[in-house]
Amino acid sequence: MKKYTTEIKWAFIFMLVTFLWMLFEKLMGWHDENIEQHATYTNLYAIPATLVYVFALWDKRKNDLSGKMTWKQGFISGLIISVIIAIFTPLTTLITHQFITPDYFETVSDYAVVSEQMTREEAESYFSLQNYILQGAIVALLYGAVTSAIVSIFLRKK
């Protein structure tokens, strides 16, 4: 377990950043009065999410690997972070939608129906806790793998 201390630490930092971003989105009104902006501006989350991976792999190289890191070592470290994040996705999604933005699913479903993007049934099925947990876990793994692969190219050092 000690071997993965850095990955565990950064996975939890990632989750904290996610909670802060969700709070930011809520404060910006992207979960209620400005819901029409949510689909566009939520993509900005990629910036802090990517930065967490950069700092995590830099920390791994500096403190665990004596300043040297191959692409493979960085990639595997990033994958471990991604798996931990995916495992905790049900909990983080539940906390987000219970405490930070409890009315989000109802609001976004109403918006999708009023703007004629979906029927009521489609919206309620798509914008649900169960679907967001599933999507979140898949995205955590895919985004984490791609980001780890790219960041590892830049942070490898012999």
C-alpha positions in Angstrom: 0.0 0.0 0.0 2.9 2.4 0.8 4.0 1.9 -2.8 0.9 3.7 -4.0 0.7 6.5 -1.4 1.3 9.2 -4.0 -1.4 7.9 -6.3 -3.9 7.6 -3.4 -3.0 11.2 -2.3 -3.5 12.6 -5.7 -6.8 10.7 -6.3 -8.2 12.3 -3.2 -6.9 15.7 -4.3 -8.6 15.2 -7.6 -11.9 14.4 -5.8 -11.5 17.5 -3.7 -10.9 19.6 -6.9 -14.0 18.0 -8.4 -16.1 19.0 -5.4 -14.7 22.6 -5.6 -15.5 22.7 -9.3 -19.1 21.5 -8.7 -19.5 24.2 -6.1 -18.1 26.8 -8.5 -20.6 25.6 -11.2 -23.4 25.9 -8.7 -22.3 29.4 -7.7 -22.1 30.5 -11.3 -25.7 29.4 -11.8 -24.9 26.7 -14.3 -27.0 24.2 -12.3 -30.1 26.4 -12.1 -30.8 29.9 -13.4 -28.0 29.6 -16.1 -28.5 26.0 -16.9 -28.4 26.7 -20.6 -24.7 27.6 -20.2 -23.8 24.4 -18.3 -23.1 22.1 -21.3 -20.5 24.6 -22.6 -18.8 25.8 -19.5 -18.6 22.5 -17.7 -15.9 21.6 -20.3 -13.6 24.1 -18.6 -13.2 21.5 -15.8 -10.7 19.8 -18.1 -8.1 22.5 -17.2 -7.9 21.8 -13.4 -8.4 18.1 -14.0 -5.4 18.0 -16.3 -3.3 20.1 -13.9 -4.0 17.6 -11.1 -2.5 14.8 -13.3 0.5 17.0 -14.2 1.2 17.7 -10.5 0.6 14.1 -9.5 3.0 12.7 -12.0 5.5 15.4 -11.3 5.3 14.5 -7.6 5.6 10.8 -8.4 8.8 11.4 -10.5 10.3 13.8 -8.0 9.6 12.0 -4.7 9.1 8.4 -5.5 11.3 7.8 -8.5 14.4 9.8 -7.6 13.8 12.4 -10.3 13.7 9.8 -13.1 10.5 8.4 -14.7 9.9 6.4 -17.9 6.7 7.0 -19.9 5.5 3.6 -18.7 6.0 4.4 -15.0 4.1 7.7 -15.4 1.3 6.1 -17.4 0.9 3.3 -14.8 0.9 5.8 -12.0 -1.8 7.9 -13.8 -3.9 4.7 -14.4 -3.8 3.9 -10.7 -5.0 7.4 -9.9 -7.8 6.9 -12.5 -8.9 3.6 -11.1 -9.1 5.0 -7.5 -11.1 8.0 -8.8 -13.4 5.6 -10.7 -13.9 3.4 -7.6 -15.0 6.5 -5.6 -17.2 7.9 -8.3 -20.4 6.6 -6.8 -19.6 8.3 -3.5 -18.4 11.6 -5.0 -21.4 11.7 -7.3 -23.8 11.0 -4.5 -22.2 13.7 -2.3 -22.3 16.2 -5.2 -26.0 15.6 -5.9 -27.1 15.3 -2.3 -25.3 18.3 -0.8 -23.9 20.7 -3.5 -26.6 20.6 -6.1 -29.6 18.6 -5.0 -32.0 20.0 -7.6 -29.6 19.6 -10.6 -31.3 16.5 -12.2 -34.8 18.1 -12.0 -33.6 21.4 -13.4 -31.5 20.0 -16.3 -34.3 17.5 -17.1 -36.8 20.4 -17.3 -34.5 22.4 -19.4 -33.9 19.5 -21.9 -37.7 19.1 -22.3 -38.5 22.8 -22.5 -35.7 23.4 -25.1 -37.1 20.3 -27.0 -33.8 18.4 -26.8 -35.4 15.4 -25.2 -38.8 14.0 -24.2 -39.6 13.9 -20.5 -38.8 10.2 -20.3 -35.5 10.5 -22.1 -34.4 13.4 -19.9 -35.4 11.7 -16.7 -33.5 8.6 -17.7 -30.4 10.4 -18.9 -30.2 12.9 -16.1 -30.2 10.5 -13.2 -27.9 9.6 -10.4 -27.4 6.1 -11.7 -26.5 7.3 -15.2 -24.2 9.9 -13.9 -22.4 7.4 -11.7 -21.9 5.1 -14.6 -20.8 7.9 -17.0 -18.5 9.3 -14.3 -16.7 6.0 -13.7 -16.2 5.4 -17.4 -15.0 9.0 -18.0 -12.6 8.8 -15.1 -11.0 5.7 -16.6 -10.9 7.0 -20.2 -9.9 10.6 -19.4 -7.3 9.4 -16.9 -5.8 7.0 -19.3 -5.5 9.5 -22.1 -4.3 12.3 -19.9 -1.7 10.0 -18.2 -0.4 8.9 -21.6 0.0 12.5 -22.8 1.4 14.0 -19.5 3.8 11.1 -19.2 5.4 12.0 -22.5 6.3 15.5 -21.2 7.3 14.4 -17.7 9.5 11.4 -18.5 13.1 11.9 -17.5 16.1 9.7 -17.7 
